[in-house]
Amino acid sequence: MPTKGWTSQLSLLAVILLALVLSGCVTYPNPPPTDNPATLTAIQVGFVAMNAAQIQTATAEGQATKSPTPLPPTNTPLPTATPDPCAEMNLTPEECANQGRHQYSITYEDFNGCESVGADGAKEWTVSFSPTSNRGIRQGPNNWIWVNPDSPVYLTISTFSLDGFVEEIFLDGVLGEVSYDMVLCVRTTYKLIR
């Protein structure tokens, strides 16, 4: 049979172990103040009681309610970027403003009588910079030269702006027996209506 001194040492060891186990179960959101031992004991007791009550409540609620059923994933398509045809064709804002079919107010100026001119007025007109339909050659931002394949002596220079464009038709080359060197025939101004 153990002696009385050893039993008291064993009891003291059991109490210390129990205190260590219990102190490991208590967590503090912020460290409690250590300058007042009475406050420290009250805070520790409060946290132990609060944690025990929360554990009991959570256990009781878990037994009383079912686990939530997960919702199936939805197949919501992600938004996709809409291709910008003007950016794809490397057009300036002025060229892009005239790309496609638009209504223009048109005025003609005749020079040198070398080309017939139309009547002033409004007209729908299509401007295309597409590689498949474009016979134009870019000379710089907003400036293009177009060659008439049926009559290569006629060159058209177009200058684009945000509100329309100006087209100048020149004779450059030999037409019949006469040689021309960039003679301005007609200037046509196209003002965007819509």
Secondary structure, 3 states (H helix, E strand, C coil): CCCHHHHHHHHHHHHHHHHHHHHHHCCCCCCCCCCCHHHHHHHHHHHHHHHHHHHHHHHHHHHHCCCCCCCCCCCCCCCCCCCCHHHHCCCCHHHHHHCEEEEEEEEEEECCCCCCCCCCEEEEEEECCCCCCCCEEEEECCEEEEECCCCCCEEEEEEEECCEEEEEEEEEEEECCEEEEEEEEEEEEEEECC
